[in-house]
Amino acid sequence: MESLGMKAFGILNVIVFIISLAKEILLLFLIYKGIKVLNIYIKKNNNVNKNSIGKEKEVDRDSLKDDIDNDTEDK
């Protein structure tokens, strides 16, 4: 016959496993989204003139946000 402590330990192990699995899935999702944002940023800034290298370039944040929104709507 199992004691109450062993049942509680088993339940806690299951809860810890579920939380760890959820954490890993969330981490993969955030990495995926970060890569998508970086790809959009790189595509926008890929066509920099050679004369403007070294100069600060202002990023149009609204258009980046629109690109991210449009990219997520494609799915």
C-alpha positions in Angstrom: 0.0 0.0 0.0 1.4 3.4 -1.0 1.7 6.0 1.6 0.2 9.5 1.2 3.7 11.0 0.8 4.5 8.8 -2.2 1.3 9.8 -3.9 2.0 13.4 -3.3 5.5 13.0 -4.6 4.2 11.3 -7.8 1.7 14.1 -8.4 4.4 16.7 -7.9 6.6 15.0 -10.4 3.8 15.0 -13.0 3.1 18.7 -12.3 6.8 19.6 -12.6 7.1 17.6 -15.9 4.1 19.5 -17.4 5.5 22.9 -16.3 8.9 22.0 -17.8 7.3 20.9 -21.0 5.3 24.1 -21.3 8.4 26.1 -20.6 10.3 24.5 -23.4 7.4 24.9 -25.9 7.1 28.6 -24.9 10.9 29.0 -25.4 10.8 27.5 -28.8 7.8 29.7 -29.8 9.7 32.8 -28.7 12.8 31.8 -30.6 10.7 31.2 -33.7 9.0 34.7 -33.4 12.4 36.3 -32.7 13.9 34.8 -35.9 10.9 36.0 -37.9 11.4 39.6 -36.6 15.1 39.4 -37.3 14.5 38.2 -40.9 12.1 41.1 -41.5 14.6 43.6 -40.1 17.5 42.1 -42.2 15.4 42.2 -45.4 14.4 45.8 -44.8 18.0 46.9 -44.2 19.7 44.7 -46.8 19.5 47.3 -49.5 21.7 49.8 -47.8 23.7 52.0 -50.1 27.5 51.6 -49.8 27.8 55.3 -49.3 25.6 55.2 -46.2 27.6 52.6 -44.4 28.7 54.0 -41.1 25.9 56.6 -41.0 23.1 56.0 -38.6 19.9 54.9 -40.3 16.6 55.6 -38.8 14.3 52.5 -38.7 10.7 53.0 -39.6 9.1 51.1 -36.7 5.6 51.4 -37.9 6.4 49.6 -41.2 8.3 46.9 -39.3 5.2 46.4 -37.1 3.0 46.2 -40.2 5.3 43.6 -41.8 5.2 41.5 -38.6 1.4 41.8 -38.5 1.1 40.9 -42.2 3.4 38.0 -41.8 1.4 36.5 -39.0 -1.8 36.9 -40.9 -0.5 34.8 -43.8 -0.8 31.7 -41.7 
